[in-house]
């Protein structure tokens, strides 16, 4: 087997294994109980609640100002 063929085999194997691994992680996260899922940030319910929080954060970086003075 030449070097180019070996590299091609590894690239195709990696290209096949990576999406499969990502899919496994997504399925594990979806099957986990809600209390084990980590929220990256709190999201208020409803469109108006989300807009009320998101607009100042996007325009003024409010959380950065409050947490990292």
N, C-alpha and C positions, 0 to 999 in steps of 0.2 A: 504494500500500500504506500503510495507516495505521500509526501507531506501535504500537498494540496488536497488530496482526497481525505486525509485524516482531519484536516481543518474543516472541510465541508461537512463531514459526518458530525463533528462536534457542534458546528453552527446549526445544522438542522435539528440535532438532538436538543440543543438548548432552546431553539425556537419552538419545539414541541413541548418541552417540559415546563418552561416558564408559564405559559397560559394555563396549563393544567394545575400547576402549583397555586397560581392566583385564584383559580376557580375553587380549589379546595379551601383556601383561606376565607373566601367570601361565604362559602357554604357553612364553614365552622362558625363564622361570626353570626350568620343569620340564624343558626340553630341554638346559639347561646341564649341563656335566660336573659331577660331584660336587665336585671340587676348586675350582670357581669359585663354588659356592653358599656364602653366608655364614651362619654360625650366629650367632644373636644371643646365645646362652648355651649352655654345654655341658649336654646332657641325658644322664644315665646310662641304661644299658639295663636293662630289666626294671622291673616294677611296684615291687618293694621298693626298688630303687636310686633310682627317681624319688621315691618317698615319703620316703626317708631324706634326700634333698636338699630337697624341696619343703616339707615340714612346718616345719623350722626357719626356712626363708626366709620363708614366709608368716606365721608367728606371731611371729618375732623379728627379721625384716629382717636376717638374718645377713650377707649380702653387702654391704649398705649400711654396716653397722657395721665390717666389715673393710676396705672400700675407701675410706670417706669419713669418717675419724675427725676 
